[in-house]
C-alpha cells in the first residue's frame, strides 16, 4: 500500500512589544515520517525568519499512515492539539476584532428597509 504523512508545527512567541502570539505551519506529503518532519521544521523556520519574534517554545507533530493492500488511497486524520488556541499564552484565544457584530437594539428592522407596497389591482381593472 501507499503511505502519506501529515503534520503541524507551532511556536509560541513574544513580539518586541511584549505580546504573546503563535506561528503555525502545516504539511501533508507522500514522503516518509523523517522527510516530512524535516520539511515541516524548515517551513516553520521560514515563517519565523520573516518576523521579529522571540521564540519561547516550539513543537512538531507528524503522523504517518499506510493504506492496506487493495486500497487505492490514504485517509488522514486531523491532529488534535490540546489547548491549541492558547499555545502557552495567558488567554484562551487571540484578540477579538470589535465592530463585527451589531447589538440587537441597533439592528435595522425589516420594516425600515422594506419597499412600500404597490396598490392591489384586480385582474382586468384599469390602472
VEXFI-659384 format. One record per atom (N, C-alpha, C): atom name; residue number from 0; x negated, y negated, z negated; residue in three letters. Coordinates in Angstrom, 1 decimal. Layout:
% VEXFI-659384
+-------+-----+--------+--------+--------+--------+
! atome ! num !      u !      v !      w ! residu !
+-------+-----+--------+--------+--------+--------+
!    CA ! NUM !      X !      Y !      Z !    ala !
...
+-------+-----+--------+--------+--------+--------+
END
This chain:
% VEXFI-659384
+-------+-----+--------+--------+--------+--------+
! atome ! num !      u !      v !      w ! residu !
+-------+-----+--------+--------+--------+--------+
!     N !   0 !   -0.8 !    1.2 !    0.0 !    unk !
!    CA !   0 !    0.0 !    0.0 !    0.0 !    unk !
!     C !   0 !   -0.9 !   -1.2 !    0.0 !    unk !
!     N !   1 !   -0.2 !   -2.4 !    0.3 !    unk !
!    CA !   1 !   -1.0 !   -3.6 !    0.3 !    unk !
!     C !   1 !   -0.9 !   -4.3 !   -1.1 !    unk !
!     N !   2 !   -1.9 !   -5.2 !   -1.3 !    unk !
!    CA !   2 !   -2.0 !   -5.9 !   -2.6 !    unk !
!     C !   2 !   -1.8 !   -7.4 !   -2.4 !    unk !
!     N !   3 !   -1.4 !   -8.1 !   -3.4 !    unk !
!    CA !   3 !   -1.3 !   -9.5 !   -3.4 !    unk !
!     C !   3 !   -1.5 !  -10.0 !   -4.8 !    unk !
!     N !   4 !   -2.0 !  -11.2 !   -4.9 !    unk !
!    CA !   4 !   -2.2 !  -11.9 !   -6.2 !    unk !
!     C !   4 !   -1.5 !  -13.2 !   -6.3 !    unk !
!     N !   5 !   -1.1 !  -13.6 !   -7.4 !    unk !
!    CA !   5 !   -0.6 !  -15.0 !   -7.7 !    unk !
!     C !   5 !   -1.1 !  -15.5 !   -9.0 !    unk !
!     N !   6 !   -1.3 !  -16.7 !   -9.1 !    unk !
!    CA !   6 !   -1.9 !  -17.2 !  -10.4 !    unk !
!     C !   6 !   -1.6 !  -18.7 !  -10.6 !    unk !
!     N !   7 !   -1.9 !  -19.1 !  -11.8 !    unk !
!    CA !   7 !   -1.7 !  -20.5 !  -12.2 !    unk !
!     C !   7 !   -2.9 !  -20.9 !  -13.1 !    unk !
!     N !   8 !   -3.4 !  -22.1 !  -12.9 !    unk !
!    CA !   8 !   -4.4 !  -22.6 !  -13.8 !    unk !
!     C !   8 !   -4.0 !  -24.0 !  -14.3 !    unk !
!     N !   9 !   -4.3 !  -24.3 !  -15.6 !    unk !
!    CA !   9 !   -3.8 !  -25.5 !  -16.1 !    unk !
!     C !   9 !   -4.9 !  -26.1 !  -17.1 !    unk !
!     N !  10 !   -4.9 !  -27.4 !  -17.1 !    unk !
!    CA !  10 !   -5.9 !  -28.1 !  -18.0 !    unk !
!     C !  10 !   -5.1 !  -29.1 !  -18.8 !    unk !
!     N !  11 !   -5.4 !  -29.1 !  -20.1 !    unk !
!    CA !  11 !   -4.8 !  -30.2 !  -21.0 !    unk !
!     C !  11 !   -5.9 !  -31.3 !  -21.1 !    unk !
!     N !  12 !   -5.5 !  -32.5 !  -20.7 !    unk !
!    CA !  12 !   -6.5 !  -33.6 !  -20.6 !    unk !
!     C !  12 !   -6.0 !  -34.8 !  -21.4 !    unk !
!     N !  13 !   -7.0 !  -35.8 !  -21.4 !    unk !
!    CA !  13 !   -6.7 !  -37.1 !  -22.0 !    unk !
!     C !  13 !   -7.2 !  -38.1 !  -21.0 !    unk !
!     N !  14 !   -6.3 !  -39.1 !  -20.8 !    unk !
!    CA !  14 !   -6.7 !  -40.2 !  -19.9 !    unk !
!     C !  14 !   -7.6 !  -41.2 !  -20.6 !    unk !
!     N !  15 !   -8.2 !  -42.1 !  -19.9 !    unk !
!    CA !  15 !   -9.0 !  -43.2 !  -20.5 !    unk !
!     C !  15 !   -8.2 !  -44.0 !  -21.5 !    unk !
!     N !  16 !   -6.9 !  -44.1 !  -21.3 !    unk !
!    CA !  16 !   -6.1 !  -44.9 !  -22.2 !    unk !
!     C !  16 !   -5.7 !  -44.1 !  -23.4 !    unk !
!     N !  17 !   -6.0 !  -42.8 !  -23.5 !    unk !
!    CA !  17 !   -5.7 !  -42.0 !  -24.7 !    unk !
!     C !  17 !   -4.4 !  -41.2 !  -24.5 !    unk !
!     N !  18 !   -3.8 !  -41.3 !  -23.4 !    unk !
!    CA !  18 !   -2.5 !  -40.5 !  -23.2 !    unk !
!     C !  18 !   -2.9 !  -39.1 !  -22.8 !    unk !
!     N !  19 !   -2.1 !  -38.1 !  -23.3 !    unk !
!    CA !  19 !   -2.3 !  -36.7 !  -23.0 !    unk !
!     C !  19 !   -1.5 !  -36.4 !  -21.7 !    unk !
!     N !  20 !   -2.1 !  -35.5 !  -20.9 !    unk !
!    CA !  20 !   -1.5 !  -35.1 !  -19.7 !    unk !
!     C !  20 !   -2.0 !  -33.7 !  -19.4 !    unk !
!     N !  21 !   -1.4 !  -33.1 !  -18.3 !    unk !
!    CA !  21 !   -1.8 !  -31.7 !  -17.9 !    unk !
!     C !  21 !   -1.9 !  -31.7 !  -16.4 !    unk !
!     N !  22 !   -2.9 !  -31.0 !  -15.9 !    unk !
!    CA !  22 !   -3.1 !  -30.8 !  -14.5 !    unk !
!     C !  22 !   -2.9 !  -29.3 !  -14.2 !    unk !
!     N !  23 !   -2.1 !  -29.0 !  -13.2 !    unk !
!    CA !  23 !   -1.7 !  -27.6 !  -12.9 !    unk !
!     C !  23 !   -2.1 !  -27.3 !  -11.5 !    unk !
!     N !  24 !   -2.6 !  -26.1 !  -11.2 !    unk !
!    CA !  24 !   -2.8 !  -25.6 !   -9.8 !    unk !
!     C !  24 !   -2.3 !  -24.2 !   -9.7 !    unk !
!     N !  25 !   -1.7 !  -23.9 !   -8.6 !    unk !
!    CA !  25 !   -1.1 !  -22.5 !   -8.4 !    unk !
!     C !  25 !   -1.7 !  -22.0 !   -7.1 !    unk !
!     N !  26 !   -1.6 !  -20.6 !   -7.0 !    unk !
!    CA !  26 !   -2.1 !  -20.0 !   -5.8 !    unk !
!     C !  26 !   -1.4 !  -18.6 !   -5.6 !    unk !
!     N !  27 !   -1.3 !  -18.2 !   -4.3 !    unk !
!    CA !  27 !   -0.9 !  -16.8 !   -4.0 !    unk !
!     C !  27 !   -1.7 !  -16.4 !   -2.8 !    unk !
!     N !  28 !   -2.3 !  -15.2 !   -2.9 !    unk !
!    CA !  28 !   -3.2 !  -14.7 !   -1.9 !    unk !
!     C !  28 !   -2.9 !  -13.2 !   -1.6 !    unk !
!     N !  29 !   -3.6 !  -12.7 !   -0.6 !    unk !
!    CA !  29 !   -3.6 !  -11.3 !   -0.3 !    unk !
!     C !  29 !   -5.0 !  -10.7 !   -0.6 !    unk !
!     N !  30 !   -5.7 !  -11.5 !   -1.4 !    unk !
!    CA !  30 !   -7.1 !  -11.1 !   -1.8 !    unk !
!     C !  30 !   -7.0 !  -10.3 !   -3.2 !    unk !
!     N !  31 !   -8.2 !   -9.9 !   -3.6 !    unk !
!    CA !  31 !   -8.2 !   -9.2 !   -4.9 !    unk !
!     C !  31 !   -8.2 !  -10.2 !   -6.1 !    unk !
!     N !  32 !   -8.1 !   -9.6 !   -7.3 !    unk !
!    CA !  32 !   -8.0 !  -10.4 !   -8.5 !    unk !
!     C !  32 !   -9.2 !  -11.4 !   -8.7 !    unk !
!     N !  33 !  -10.4 !  -10.9 !   -8.5 !    unk !
!    CA !  33 !  -11.6 !  -11.7 !   -8.7 !    unk !
!     C !  33 !  -11.6 !  -12.9 !   -7.7 !    unk !
!     N !  34 !  -11.4 !  -12.6 !   -6.4 !    unk !
!    CA !  34 !  -11.5 !  -13.7 !   -5.4 !    unk !
!     C !  34 !  -10.4 !  -14.7 !   -5.7 !    unk !
!     N !  35 !   -9.2 !  -14.3 !   -6.0 !    unk !
!    CA !  35 !   -8.1 !  -15.2 !   -6.3 !    unk !
!     C !  35 !   -8.4 !  -16.1 !   -7.5 !    unk !
!     N !  36 !   -9.0 !  -15.5 !   -8.5 !    unk !
!    CA !  36 !   -9.3 !  -16.2 !   -9.7 !    unk !
!     C !  36 !  -10.4 !  -17.3 !   -9.4 !    unk !
!     N !  37 !  -11.4 !  -17.0 !   -8.6 !    unk !
!    CA !  37 !  -12.4 !  -18.0 !   -8.2 !    unk !
!     C !  37 !  -11.8 !  -19.1 !   -7.4 !    unk !
!     N !  38 !  -10.9 !  -18.8 !   -6.4 !    unk !
!    CA !  38 !  -10.2 !  -19.8 !   -5.6 !    unk !
!     C !  38 !   -9.4 !  -20.7 !   -6.5 !    unk !
!     N !  39 !   -8.7 !  -20.1 !   -7.4 !    unk !
!    CA !  39 !   -7.8 !  -20.9 !   -8.3 !    unk !
!     C !  39 !   -8.6 !  -21.8 !   -9.2 !    unk !
!     N !  40 !   -9.8 !  -21.4 !   -9.7 !    unk !
!    CA !  40 !  -10.6 !  -22.2 !  -10.5 !    unk !
!     C !  40 !  -11.2 !  -23.4 !   -9.7 !    unk !
!     N !  41 !  -11.6 !  -23.1 !   -8.4 !    unk !
!    CA !  41 !  -12.1 !  -24.2 !   -7.6 !    unk !
!     C !  41 !  -11.0 !  -25.2 !   -7.3 !    unk !
!     N !  42 !   -9.7 !  -24.7 !   -7.1 !    unk !
!    CA !  42 !   -8.6 !  -25.6 !   -6.8 !    unk !
!     C !  42 !   -8.4 !  -26.5 !   -8.0 !    unk !
!     N !  43 !   -8.4 !  -26.0 !   -9.2 !    unk !
!    CA !  43 !   -8.2 !  -26.8 !  -10.4 !    unk !
!     C !  43 !   -9.3 !  -27.8 !  -10.6 !    unk !
!     N !  44 !  -10.6 !  -27.3 !  -10.3 !    unk !
!    CA !  44 !  -11.7 !  -28.3 !  -10.4 !    unk !
!     C !  44 !  -11.6 !  -29.4 !   -9.4 !    unk !
!     N !  45 !  -11.1 !  -29.1 !   -8.2 !    unk !
!    CA !  45 !  -10.9 !  -30.2 !   -7.2 !    unk !
!     C !  45 !   -9.9 !  -31.2 !   -7.7 !    unk !
!     N !  46 !   -8.8 !  -30.7 !   -8.2 !    unk !
!    CA !  46 !   -7.7 !  -31.6 !   -8.7 !    unk !
!     C !  46 !   -8.2 !  -32.5 !   -9.9 !    unk !
!     N !  47 !   -9.1 !  -31.9 !  -10.8 !    unk !
!    CA !  47 !   -9.6 !  -32.6 !  -11.9 !    unk !
!     C !  47 !  -10.6 !  -33.6 !  -11.4 !    unk !
!     N !  48 !  -11.4 !  -33.3 !  -10.4 !    unk !
!    CA !  48 !  -12.5 !  -34.2 !  -10.0 !    unk !
!     C !  48 !  -12.0 !  -35.5 !   -9.4 !    unk !
!     N !  49 !  -10.8 !  -35.5 !   -8.9 !    unk !
!    CA !  49 !  -10.2 !  -36.7 !   -8.3 !    unk !
!     C !  49 !   -9.6 !  -37.6 !   -9.3 !    unk !
!     N !  50 !   -9.7 !  -37.2 !  -10.6 !    unk !
!    CA !  50 !   -9.1 !  -38.1 !  -11.6 !    unk !
!     C !  50 !  -10.1 !  -38.4 !  -12.7 !    unk !
!     N !  51 !   -9.9 !  -39.5 !  -13.4 !    unk !
!    CA !  51 !  -10.8 !  -39.8 !  -14.5 !    unk !
!     C !  51 !  -10.2 !  -39.3 !  -15.8 !    unk !
!     N !  52 !  -10.3 !  -38.0 !  -16.1 !    unk !
!    CA !  52 !   -9.7 !  -37.4 !  -17.2 !    unk !
!     C !  52 !  -10.8 !  -36.6 !  -18.0 !    unk !
!     N !  53 !  -10.5 !  -36.6 !  -19.4 !    unk !
!    CA !  53 !  -11.3 !  -35.7 !  -20.2 !    unk !
!     C !  53 !  -10.6 !  -34.4 !  -20.5 !    unk !
!     N !  54 !  -11.2 !  -33.3 !  -20.1 !    unk !
!    CA !  54 !  -10.5 !  -32.0 !  -20.2 !    unk !
!     C !  54 !  -10.7 !  -31.5 !  -21.7 !    unk !
!     N !  55 !   -9.6 !  -31.2 !  -22.3 !    unk !
!    CA !  55 !   -9.6 !  -30.8 !  -23.7 !    unk !
!     C !  55 !   -9.7 !  -29.2 !  -23.7 !    unk !
!     N !  56 !   -8.7 !  -28.6 !  -23.0 !    unk !
!    CA !  56 !   -8.7 !  -27.1 !  -22.8 !    unk !
!     C !  56 !   -8.2 !  -26.8 !  -21.4 !    unk !
!     N !  57 !   -8.6 !  -25.6 !  -21.0 !    unk !
!    CA !  57 !   -8.0 !  -25.1 !  -19.7 !    unk !
!     C !  57 !   -7.9 !  -23.6 !  -19.8 !    unk !
!     N !  58 !   -7.1 !  -23.0 !  -18.9 !    unk !
!    CA !  58 !   -6.9 !  -21.6 !  -18.9 !    unk !
!     C !  58 !   -6.5 !  -21.2 !  -17.5 !    unk !
!     N !  59 !   -6.6 !  -19.9 !  -17.1 !    unk !
!    CA !  59 !   -6.3 !  -19.4 !  -15.8 !    unk !
!     C !  59 !   -5.5 !  -18.1 !  -16.1 !    unk !
!     N !  60 !   -4.4 !  -17.9 !  -15.4 !    unk !
!    CA !  60 !   -3.7 !  -16.6 !  -15.4 !    unk !
!     C !  60 !   -3.5 !  -16.1 !  -14.0 !    unk !
!     N !  61 !   -3.9 !  -14.9 !  -13.7 !    unk !
!    CA !  61 !   -3.8 !  -14.3 !  -12.4 !    unk !
!     C !  61 !   -3.2 !  -12.9 !  -12.5 !    unk !
!     N !  62 !   -2.3 !  -12.6 !  -11.7 !    unk !
!    CA !  62 !   -1.7 !  -11.2 !  -11.7 !    unk !
!     C !  62 !   -1.8 !  -10.6 !  -10.3 !    unk !
!     N !  63 !   -2.1 !   -9.3 !  -10.3 !    unk !
!    CA !  63 !   -2.2 !   -8.6 !   -9.0 !    unk !
!     C !  63 !   -1.2 !   -7.5 !   -9.0 !    unk !
!     N !  64 !   -0.5 !   -7.3 !   -7.9 !    unk !
!    CA !  64 !    0.4 !   -6.2 !   -7.7 !    unk !
!     C !  64 !    0.0 !   -5.5 !   -6.4 !    unk !
!     N !  65 !    0.3 !   -4.2 !   -6.4 !    unk !
!    CA !  65 !    0.1 !   -3.3 !   -5.2 !    unk !
!     C !  65 !    1.4 !   -2.7 !   -4.8 !    unk !
!     N !  66 !    1.8 !   -2.8 !   -3.6 !    unk !
!    CA !  66 !    3.0 !   -2.1 !   -3.1 !    unk !
!     C !  66 !    2.7 !   -0.6 !   -3.0 !    unk !
!     N !  67 !    3.7 !    0.2 !   -3.4 !    unk !
!    CA !  67 !    3.6 !    1.6 !   -3.3 !    unk !
!     C !  67 !    3.6 !    2.1 !   -1.8 !    unk !
!     N !  68 !    3.3 !    3.3 !   -1.6 !    unk !
!    CA !  68 !    3.3 !    3.9 !   -0.3 !    unk !
!     C !  68 !    4.7 !    3.8 !    0.3 !    unk !
!     N !  69 !    4.7 !    3.6 !    1.6 !    unk !
!    CA !  69 !    6.0 !    3.5 !    2.3 !    unk !
!     C !  69 !    6.7 !    2.2 !    2.1 !    unk !
!     N !  70 !    6.1 !    1.3 !    1.3 !    unk !
!    CA !  70 !    6.7 !    0.0 !    1.1 !    unk !
!     C !  70 !    6.0 !   -1.0 !    2.0 !    unk !
!     N !  71 !    6.8 !   -2.0 !    2.5 !    unk !
!    CA !  71 !    6.2 !   -2.9 !    3.5 !    unk !
!     C !  71 !    6.1 !   -4.3 !    3.1 !    unk !
!     N !  72 !    6.0 !   -4.5 !    1.8 !    unk !
!    CA !  72 !    5.9 !   -5.9 !    1.2 !    unk !
!     C !  72 !    5.6 !   -5.8 !   -0.2 !    unk !
!     N !  73 !    5.2 !   -6.9 !   -0.8 !    unk !
!    CA !  73 !    4.9 !   -7.1 !   -2.2 !    unk !
!     C !  73 !    5.8 !   -8.2 !   -2.8 !    unk !
!     N !  74 !    6.4 !   -7.9 !   -3.9 !    unk !
!    CA !  74 !    7.2 !   -9.0 !   -4.6 !    unk !
!     C !  74 !    6.4 !   -9.4 !   -5.8 !    unk !
!     N !  75 !    6.2 !  -10.7 !   -5.9 !    unk !
!    CA !  75 !    5.5 !  -11.3 !   -7.1 !    unk !
!     C !  75 !    6.5 !  -11.8 !   -8.1 !    unk !
!     N !  76 !    6.2 !  -11.5 !   -9.4 !    unk !
!    CA !  76 !    7.0 !  -12.0 !  -10.5 !    unk !
!     C !  76 !    6.4 !  -13.3 !  -10.9 !    unk !
!     N !  77 !    7.2 !  -14.2 !  -11.4 !    unk !
!    CA !  77 !    6.7 !  -15.5 !  -11.8 !    unk !
!     C !  77 !    5.9 !  -15.4 !  -13.1 !    unk !
!     N !  78 !    4.9 !  -16.1 !  -13.3 !    unk !
!    CA !  78 !    4.1 !  -16.1 !  -14.5 !    unk !
!     C !  78 !    4.8 !  -17.1 !  -15.5 !    unk !
!     N !  79 !    5.2 !  -16.6 !  -16.6 !    unk !
!    CA !  79 !    5.9 !  -17.5 !  -17.6 !    unk !
!     C !  79 !    4.9 !  -17.9 !  -18.6 !    unk !
!     N !  80 !    4.8 !  -19.2 !  -18.8 !    unk !
!    CA !  80 !    3.8 !  -19.7 !  -19.7 !    unk !
!     C !  80 !    4.5 !  -20.2 !  -21.0 !    unk !
!     N !  81 !    4.3 !  -19.7 !  -22.1 !    unk !
!    CA !  81 !    4.9 !  -20.2 !  -23.3 !    unk !
!     C !  81 !    4.5 !  -21.6 !  -23.6 !    unk !
!     N !  82 !    5.5 !  -22.4 !  -23.9 !    unk !
!    CA !  82 !    5.3 !  -23.9 !  -24.2 !    unk !
!     C !  82 !    4.6 !  -24.6 !  -23.1 !    unk !
!     N !  83 !    4.9 !  -24.2 !  -21.8 !    unk !
!    CA !  83 !    4.2 !  -24.7 !  -20.7 !    unk !
!     C !  83 !    4.5 !  -26.2 !  -20.5 !    unk !
!     N !  84 !    5.5 !  -26.7 !  -21.1 !    unk !
!    CA !  84 !    5.8 !  -28.2 !  -20.9 !    unk !
!     C !  84 !    4.9 !  -29.0 !  -21.9 !    unk !
!     N !  85 !    4.5 !  -28.4 !  -23.0 !    unk !
!    CA !  85 !    3.7 !  -29.2 !  -23.9 !    unk !
!     C !  85 !    2.2 !  -29.1 !  -23.6 !    unk !
!     N !  86 !    1.7 !  -27.9 !  -23.2 !    unk !
!    CA !  86 !    0.3 !  -27.7 !  -23.0 !    unk !
!     C !  86 !   -0.6 !  -28.4 !  -24.0 !    unk !
!     N !  87 !   -0.3 !  -28.2 !  -25.2 !    unk !
!    CA !  87 !   -1.2 !  -28.7 !  -26.3 !    unk !
!     C !  87 !   -0.9 !  -30.1 !  -26.7 !    unk !
!     N !  88 !    0.1 !  -30.7 !  -26.1 !    unk !
!    CA !  88 !    0.5 !  -32.1 !  -26.4 !    unk !
!     C !  88 !    1.4 !  -32.2 !  -27.6 !    unk !
!     N !  89 !    1.6 !  -33.4 !  -28.1 !    unk !
!    CA !  89 !    2.5 !  -33.5 !  -29.3 !    unk !
!     C !  89 !    3.9 !  -33.6 !  -28.9 !    unk !
!     N !  90 !    4.2 !  -33.8 !  -27.6 !    unk !
!    CA !  90 !    5.6 !  -33.9 !  -27.2 !    unk !
!     C !  90 !    6.0 !  -32.6 !  -26.5 !    unk !
!     N !  91 !    7.3 !  -32.4 !  -26.5 !    unk !
!    CA !  91 !    7.8 !  -31.2 !  -25.8 !    unk !
!     C !  91 !    7.9 !  -31.4 !  -24.3 !    unk !
!     N !  92 !    7.9 !  -32.6 !  -23.8 !    unk !
!    CA !  92 !    7.8 !  -32.8 !  -22.4 !    unk !
!     C !  92 !    7.2 !  -34.2 !  -22.1 !    unk !
!     N !  93 !    7.0 !  -34.5 !  -20.9 !    unk !
!    CA !  93 !    6.4 !  -35.7 !  -20.5 !    unk !
!     C !  93 !    7.4 !  -36.9 !  -20.6 !    unk !
!     N !  94 !    6.9 !  -38.1 !  -20.3 !    unk !
!    CA !  94 !    7.8 !  -39.2 !  -20.4 !    unk !
!     C !  94 !    9.0 !  -39.1 !  -19.5 !    unk !
!     N !  95 !   10.1 !  -39.6 !  -19.9 !    unk !
!    CA !  95 !   11.3 !  -39.6 !  -19.1 !    unk !
!     C !  95 !   11.5 !  -40.9 !  -18.5 !    unk !
!     N !  96 !   11.7 !  -41.0 !  -17.2 !    unk !
!    CA !  96 !   11.9 !  -42.3 !  -16.5 !    unk !
!     C !  96 !   13.3 !  -42.8 !  -16.8 !    unk !
!     N !  97 !   13.3 !  -44.0 !  -17.3 !    unk !
!    CA !  97 !   14.6 !  -44.7 !  -17.6 !    unk !
!     C !  97 !   15.3 !  -45.2 !  -16.3 !    unk !
!     N !  98 !   16.6 !  -45.4 !  -16.4 !    unk !
!    CA !  98 !   17.3 !  -46.0 !  -15.3 !    unk !
!     C !  98 !   17.8 !  -45.0 !  -14.3 !    unk !
!     N !  99 !   17.7 !  -43.8 !  -14.5 !    unk !
!    CA !  99 !   18.1 !  -42.8 !  -13.5 !    unk !
!     C !  99 !   19.6 !  -42.4 !  -13.8 !    unk !
!     N ! 100 !   20.1 !  -42.7 !  -14.9 !    unk !
!    CA ! 100 !   21.5 !  -42.4 !  -15.2 !    unk !
!     C ! 100 !   22.2 !  -43.7 !  -15.6 !    unk !
!     N ! 101 !   23.5 !  -43.7 !  -15.4 !    unk !
!    CA ! 101 !   24.3 !  -44.8 !  -15.7 !    unk !
!     C ! 101 !   25.2 !  -44.5 !  -16.9 !    unk !
!     N ! 102 !   25.3 !  -45.3 !  -17.9 !    unk !
!    CA ! 102 !   26.2 !  -45.0 !  -19.0 !    unk !
!     C ! 102 !   27.6 !  -44.9 !  -18.6 !    unk !
!     N ! 103 !   28.4 !  -44.1 !  -19.3 !    unk !
!    CA ! 103 !   29.8 !  -43.8 !  -18.9 !    unk !
!     C ! 103 !   30.6 !  -45.1 !  -18.8 !    unk !
!     N ! 104 !   30.4 !  -46.0 !  -19.7 !    unk !
!    CA ! 104 !   31.3 !  -47.2 !  -19.7 !    unk !
!     C ! 104 !   30.9 !  -48.2 !  -18.5 !    unk !
!     N ! 105 !   29.7 !  -48.0 !  -17.9 !    unk !
!    CA ! 105 !   29.3 !  -48.8 !  -16.8 !    unk !
!     C ! 105 !   29.5 !  -48.2 !  -15.4 !    unk !
!     N ! 106 !   29.9 !  -46.9 !  -15.4 !    unk !
!    CA ! 106 !   30.2 !  -46.3 !  -14.1 !    unk !
!     C ! 106 !   31.3 !  -47.0 !  -13.3 !    unk !
!     N ! 107 !   31.1 !  -47.0 !  -12.0 !    unk !
!    CA ! 107 !   32.1 !  -47.6 !  -11.2 !    unk !
!     C ! 107 !   33.3 !  -46.7 !  -11.1 !    unk !
!     N ! 108 !   34.5 !  -47.2 !  -11.4 !    unk !
!    CA ! 108 !   35.7 !  -46.4 !  -11.3 !    unk !
!     C ! 108 !   36.2 !  -46.2 !   -9.9 !    unk !
!     N ! 109 !   36.8 !  -45.1 !   -9.6 !    unk !
!    CA ! 109 !   37.3 !  -44.8 !   -8.3 !    unk !
!     C ! 109 !   38.2 !  -45.9 !   -7.7 !    unk !
!     N ! 110 !   39.0 !  -46.5 !   -8.5 !    unk !
!    CA ! 110 !   39.9 !  -47.5 !   -8.0 !    unk !
!     C ! 110 !   39.2 !  -48.8 !   -7.6 !    unk !
!     N ! 111 !   38.0 !  -49.0 !   -8.2 !    unk !
!    CA ! 111 !   37.2 !  -50.1 !   -7.8 !    unk !
!     C ! 111 !   36.6 !  -50.0 !   -6.4 !    unk !
!     N ! 112 !   36.4 !  -48.8 !   -5.9 !    unk !
!    CA ! 112 !   35.8 !  -48.7 !   -4.6 !    unk !
!     C ! 112 !   36.7 !  -48.1 !   -3.6 !    unk !
!     N ! 113 !   37.9 !  -47.8 !   -4.0 !    unk !
!    CA ! 113 !   38.9 !  -47.2 !   -3.0 !    unk !
!     C ! 113 !   39.5 !  -48.2 !   -2.1 !    unk !
!     N ! 114 !   39.6 !  -47.9 !   -0.8 !    unk !
!    CA ! 114 !   40.2 !  -48.8 !    0.1 !    unk !
!     C ! 114 !   41.6 !  -49.0 !   -0.1 !    unk !
!     N ! 115 !   42.2 !  -50.2 !    0.2 !    unk !
!    CA ! 115 !   43.6 !  -50.4 !   -0.1 !    unk !
!     C ! 115 !   44.4 !  -49.4 !    0.8 !    unk !
!     N ! 116 !   45.6 !  -49.0 !    0.3 !    unk !
!    CA ! 116 !   46.4 !  -48.0 !    1.1 !    unk !
!     C ! 116 !   47.1 !  -48.8 !    2.2 !    unk !
!     N ! 117 !   47.2 !  -48.1 !    3.4 !    unk !
!    CA ! 117 !   47.9 !  -48.7 !    4.5 !    unk !
!     C ! 117 !   49.4 !  -48.5 !    4.3 !    unk !
!     N ! 118 !   50.3 !  -49.4 !    4.8 !    unk !
!    CA ! 118 !   51.7 !  -49.2 !    4.6 !    unk !
!     C ! 118 !   52.2 !  -47.9 !    5.3 !    unk !
!     N ! 119 !   53.1 !  -47.2 !    4.6 !    unk !
!    CA ! 119 !   53.6 !  -46.0 !    5.1 !    unk !
!     C ! 119 !   54.5 !  -46.2 !    6.3 !    unk !
!     N ! 120 !   54.3 !  -45.5 !    7.4 !    unk !
!    CA ! 120 !   55.1 !  -45.6 !    8.6 !    unk !
!     C ! 120 !   55.8 !  -44.3 !    8.9 !    unk !
!     N ! 121 !   57.1 !  -44.4 !    9.3 !    unk !
!    CA ! 121 !   57.8 !  -43.2 !    9.7 !    unk !
!     C ! 121 !   57.6 !  -42.9 !   11.2 !    unk !
!     N ! 122 !   57.6 !  -41.6 !   11.6 !    unk !
!    CA ! 122 !   57.4 !  -41.3 !   13.0 !    unk !
!     C ! 122 !   58.5 !  -42.0 !   13.8 !    unk !
!     N ! 123 !   58.0 !  -42.7 !   14.9 !    unk !
!    CA ! 123 !   59.0 !  -43.3 !   15.8 !    unk !
!     C ! 123 !   59.3 !  -44.8 !   15.4 !    unk !
!     N ! 124 !   58.8 !  -45.2 !   14.3 !    unk !
!    CA ! 124 !   59.1 !  -46.6 !   13.9 !    unk !
!     C ! 124 !   58.2 !  -47.6 !   14.5 !    unk !
!     N ! 125 !   58.6 !  -48.8 !   14.6 !    unk !
!    CA ! 125 !   57.7 !  -49.9 !   15.2 !    unk !
!     C ! 125 !   56.7 !  -50.3 !   14.1 !    unk !
!     N ! 126 !   55.6 !  -50.7 !   14.6 !    unk !
!    CA ! 126 !   54.5 !  -51.2 !   13.6 !    unk !
!     C ! 126 !   54.7 !  -52.6 !   13.3 !    unk !
+-------+-----+--------+--------+--------+--------+
END
